[in-house]
Amino acid sequence: MKPTVSIIMPAYNRATMIGAAIKSVLAQTNPRWELIIIDDGSTDPTAKVVKGFGDRRIQYHYQENAGPSAARNHALELAAGEWICYLDSDDEFLPPYLATMLAHFARHPEASFGFPKGHFYLELYRDGQRVARRDNSGIYPNQATLHDVFQARVEAYMDGFMHARAITDAGIRFDLEVPGLEDWDLMLQIGTRYPDGFLYVPEFLFNYYQRYGLDGRFASGSYDRRARKLEVIYRKHHAAPLMQGQAWYPAQANHWLELERQFQAGQLPPAYLYEFPDFWPAGILQPTA
């Protein structure tokens, strides 16, 4: 039976976490899916964990390490579903995710892409153990428009993002030249070409984790790196009609550059501790930016 939805999951050294992500797909109330896992050059037992599930709907493909955008583009070439969605290998769908999203799209046939609310958790780890957690799910509003996405008034993440296959069949892909914020970049690409196709689903349908102190993107980031990522997005999309009147650039970039200045002056901890002031070293003050 042809799948209704292709779920794309890039993975790199996620043997200890990917099992929970896969189980959340297996728990979907809508069973008509395929899960395409692109192993981006893992050196740990990720492959063994994935293949241990033994479900024919789960595809495993290995590639040499090239980054998550290349892995997702690889999966897009393999996807057979009418709809495509994304789940990172250390996050989880809630059981009604697929059924709920498809029902909303069925009620809004003009829509071709969108995302729901998600539970958003910030976690700090030391020596492999979680020592702090913050629930930041309030970042998701009850209502949101595509204009809000362009104006940086609502966060855009890959988890839970769903779009019609026709969109990527038309040639839109993850940009390998965008160093981070590739999820926002993809949505801006799609929104510029299909400005009337956006759908926001105000229901909590996934769990997203930002884990600090482990490996991955939040382990060794710096304040100024965030500023550079924002500049890349702005330079690429500043001429888009929905970007006009924006107020986030350069204000947000300057904010992160100021935090970097304070860090270099010994006034802030490393960036991975920024969200957890209870764990800042003695003598570090709250930021002034």
Secondary structure, DSSP 8 states (H G I E B T S, - for coil): ---SEEEEEEESS-TTTHHHHHHHHHT-S---EEEEEEEES--STHHHHHHTT--TTEEEEEE-S--HHHHHHHHHHH--SSEEEE--TT-EE-TTHHHHHHHHHHH-TT--EEEEEEEEEEEEEETTEEEEEEE-GGGS-S---HHHHHTTSS---STT-EEEHHHHHTT----TT--S-HHHHHHHHHHHH-TT-EEEEEEEEEEEEEEESSSSTTTS--HHHHHHHHHHHHHHHTTSGGGTT--STTHHHHHHHHHHHHHHTTSS--GGGTT-GGGS-TT------
